[in-house]
Amino acid sequence: MTLQRSGAFALLALASILFFVAAPAHAEGLAKGSNILSFQLTTGTADLVGADVFGTGFITAYDHSEWGGQIHFQRLLSDDWALALSGGIGTFSETNVPGDAADPGDEDLKYTQSSVQFRVGADRFVHLSPKFHLFVGPGFQYWSGDAKQEQGAASVETATTTRLAFNGRMGAHVFLGDSFGLEGHIGHYFGFASADEDGAEASWTPSGFESAVGISFKL
């Protein structure tokens, strides 16, 4: 784990402890029975396997950044605790243009990723004011994705990876009006991923960071 990741994880752990021990203010803006629906842009990590293009009989894991969008829903079951549900898609694309050393007539090499993810969890809210609320909480995530490389009419697609992970995150909700606002979070996951193709299997225990930010509506 790099120094940057170690520092970010330590900050996340410290903030989580502070949020849990802080005495909450009166929840005028958000209270038991409140619902928050958010539409968010996301960033994350795709855990994938490479295609067996050399015929070795093995597939190996790699990770790559991704971005996407999700719908996020929170329902406060009490003044301080909320059920949190979300689902979304992720993507990444890259185009490589041939250079002077490439064979004449070589076409662009294109790489694309796609994924879907769903999460269920619980959030502990701290109401700093009627307009500003912090939350932190655990959850479980299901993620599935694959990748494809294309060059002209030729294409190679990887096996689909499935990832089950424990996720923790911290975030904030800021009201800009009576029922409209902004919401975002940063988080980290630890999980188990696996993929198989033509009898070859790969399994590993990935971890990574994820984040989301977008507009929210109090229902």
C-alpha positions in Angstrom: 0.0 0.0 0.0 1.5 3.4 -1.0 2.0 6.2 1.5 -0.9 8.2 -0.2 -3.3 5.3 0.2 -2.2 4.7 3.8 -2.8 8.3 4.7 -6.2 8.4 3.0 -7.3 5.2 4.8 -6.0 6.5 8.2 -8.0 9.8 7.6 -11.1 7.8 6.7 -10.8 5.7 9.9 -10.2 8.8 12.1 -13.1 10.7 10.6 -15.4 7.6 11.1 -14.5 7.5 14.8 -15.2 11.2 15.2 -18.5 11.0 13.5 -19.7 8.2 15.7 -18.8 9.8 19.0 -20.0 13.3 18.1 -23.2 14.4 19.7 -25.7 15.1 16.8 -27.5 18.4 16.6 -31.3 18.6 16.2 -32.2 17.1 12.8 -34.5 19.8 11.4 -33.4 19.3 7.8 -33.2 15.5 7.9 -35.0 13.3 10.4 -36.7 9.9 10.8 -38.8 9.2 7.7 -36.8 11.5 5.3 -35.9 10.1 1.9 -32.9 11.3 -0.2 -32.7 10.5 -3.9 -29.4 11.4 -5.6 -28.2 11.2 -9.2 -24.4 11.0 -9.1 -21.2 10.8 -11.2 -18.9 8.1 -9.9 -15.2 7.1 -10.0 -13.9 3.7 -9.1 -11.7 0.7 -9.8 -12.4 -2.0 -12.3 -11.0 -5.4 -11.4 -10.6 -7.4 -14.7 -8.8 -10.3 -16.3 -6.8 -10.3 -19.5 -7.8 -12.4 -22.5 -5.8 -15.6 -23.2 -4.6 -14.2 -26.5 -1.4 -16.3 -26.5 -3.1 -19.6 -25.9 -1.2 -20.3 -22.7 -4.3 -21.6 -20.9 -4.1 -18.9 -18.2 -5.9 -15.7 -17.5 -4.5 -13.1 -15.1 -6.0 -10.2 -13.1 -5.4 -6.5 -13.5 -7.1 -3.3 -12.3 -8.0 -0.1 -14.1 -9.7 3.2 -13.3 -13.3 3.7 -14.4 -16.0 6.4 -14.2 -19.7 6.3 -14.6 -23.0 7.2 -13.0 -25.4 5.8 -10.3 -28.7 6.4 -8.6 -28.4 6.6 -4.8 -31.2 6.3 -2.3 -31.2 6.8 1.5 -34.1 6.4 3.9 -33.7 7.6 7.5 -35.0 4.8 9.7 -34.3 7.0 12.7 -32.9 10.6 13.2 -29.4 9.2 12.9 -29.4 5.9 10.9 -30.4 5.5 7.2 -30.7 2.5 4.9 -28.6 3.2 1.8 -29.2 1.6 -1.7 -27.4 2.4 -4.9 -26.9 1.0 -8.4 -25.0 2.2 -11.4 -22.8 1.6 -14.4 -19.1 2.2 -15.1 -17.0 2.7 -18.3 -13.6 3.6 -19.7 -12.3 4.0 -23.2 -8.9 4.4 -24.8 -7.8 4.9 -28.4 -4.2 4.2 -29.6 -3.2 5.7 -33.0 -0.4 3.8 -34.8 2.9 5.6 -35.1 5.7 5.5 -37.6 7.0 2.1 -36.5 3.6 0.4 -37.0 2.9 -1.7 -40.1 1.5 0.2 -43.0 -2.3 0.0 -43.0 -2.6 -0.7 -39.3 -5.8 0.7 -37.9 -6.4 2.4 -34.5 -6.4 0.1 -31.5 -9.4 0.7 -29.3 -9.9 -0.5 -25.7 -13.2 -0.2 -23.8 -14.5 -1.3 -20.4 -18.0 -1.7 -19.0 -19.4 -2.6 -15.6 -22.5 -2.6 -13.4 -22.6 -2.4 -9.6 -25.1 -2.5 -6.8 -24.6 -1.6 -3.1 -26.7 -2.0 0.1 -25.6 -0.5 3.4 -26.3 1.7 6.4 -25.3 5.3 7.1 -24.8 7.0 10.5 -25.7 10.7 10.1 -24.4 13.6 12.1 -26.5 16.7 11.6 -24.2 19.7 12.0 -27.0 22.1 11.0 -30.4 21.9 9.2 -28.5 22.5 5.9 -25.3 20.5 6.4 -25.2 16.8 7.3 -22.3 14.3 7.4 -22.6 10.5 7.2 -20.4 7.4 7.4 -21.3 3.8 7.0 -20.5 0.2 5.9 -22.1 -1.7 3.0 -21.8 -4.6 0.7 -21.2 -4.2 -3.0 -21.7 -6.5 -6.1 -19.7 -5.5 -9.1 -19.4 -7.2 -12.5 -17.4 -6.0 -15.6 -15.4 -6.9 -18.7 -13.2 -5.3 -21.3 -12.7 -5.4 -25.1 -9.9 -4.6 -27.5 -10.7 -3.8 -31.2 -8.6 -3.2 -34.2 -10.5 -2.9 -37.4 -12.8 -6.0 -37.8 -10.8 -8.0 -35.2 -11.8 -7.9 -31.5 -11.0 -9.7 -28.3 -13.3 -9.6 -25.3 -12.2 -10.7 -21.8 -14.1 -13.0 -19.5 -16.6 -11.3 -17.1 -15.3 -10.6 -13.6 -17.6 -10.8 -10.6 -16.6 -9.0 -7.4 -18.2 -9.1 -3.9 -16.8 -6.6 -1.5 -17.2 -4.9 1.9 -17.3 -1.2 1.4 -17.0 1.7 3.8 -17.4 5.4 3.0 -17.9 8.9 4.4 -19.8 11.7 2.8 -21.8 14.9 3.2 -25.2 16.2 2.2 -25.6 20.0 1.7 -29.0 21.5 1.1 -29.1 24.4 -1.4 -32.9 24.8 -1.0 -35.8 23.3 1.0 -35.6 20.0 -0.8 -32.7 20.3 -3.3 -29.0 19.9 -2.6 -25.6 18.3 -3.3 -24.3 14.9 -2.0 -21.0 13.2 -2.3 -18.8 10.6 -0.6 -15.4 8.9 -0.8 -14.9 5.2 0.1 -12.8 2.1 0.0 -13.6 -1.5 -0.6 -12.0 -4.9 0.2 -13.4 -7.9 -1.7 -13.1 -11.2 -3.5 -13.1 -11.3 -7.4 -13.2 -14.2 -9.8 -13.5 -15.0 -13.5 -13.3 -18.0 -15.7 -12.8 -18.6 -19.5 -12.5 -22.0 -21.3 -11.7 -23.8 -18.1 -9.1 -21.2 -17.0 -9.9 -19.5 -13.7 -8.6 -16.6 -11.8 -9.5 -15.5 -8.2 -8.0 -12.7 -6.1 -8.7 -10.3 -3.3 -8.7 -6.8 -4.6 -9.1 -3.4 -2.8 -9.6 0.1 -4.1 -11.0 3.6 -3.7 -14.3 4.9 -5.1 -16.2 8.2 -4.9 -19.5 9.8 -6.0 -20.9 13.3 -6.2 -24.2 14.7 -7.6 -27.5 16.4 -7.1 -30.0 15.2 -4.5 -33.6 15.6 -3.7 -35.4 15.3 -0.3 -38.6 13.3 -0.9 
